[in-house]
């Protein structure tokens, strides 16, 4: 009987030691996996033909041909952005866009059109400072209002908070109807 009891104690000891060692190895493996995952980094991720939408306070739709995320900078090809306000809708289209995440800066380039109700703004580039809610450029700007008024100028400044648009060296042509 003593012999059987000793064997059972020995077997229980071996099983306990084995289970404890397996548990410790499992925990050690989890820690190593977490460290390996934390050390991973990617150079870029690419999404083609995308649509993003915001609902509620930021009621928008963003479409594009390709978006390349390089960590702190996001590049977008063929951007089409619609933002719905209480009484109107803003559409922005551009061939290229670059979003600098840390600076909260969006640079729109090439074939840039901004449509607000019956107002169409056409220019080559626009920098949008998201923190200040201001948009600026140094390029030539053409603003078409309805079918009969065209305003040309440069150095566009838009303050979204104040609902203000400024333009320098302005020339306006009004055609009769």
Secondary structure, 3 states (H helix, E strand, C coil): CHHHHHHHHHHHHHHHHHHHHHHHHHHHHHHHHHHHHHCCCCCCEEEEEEEEEECCCCCEEEEEEEEEECCCEEEEEEEEEEEECCCCEEEEEEEEEEEECCCCEEEEEEEEEEEECCEEEEEEEEEEECCCCEEECCCEEEEEECCCEEEEEEEEEEECCCCEEEEEEEEEEECCC
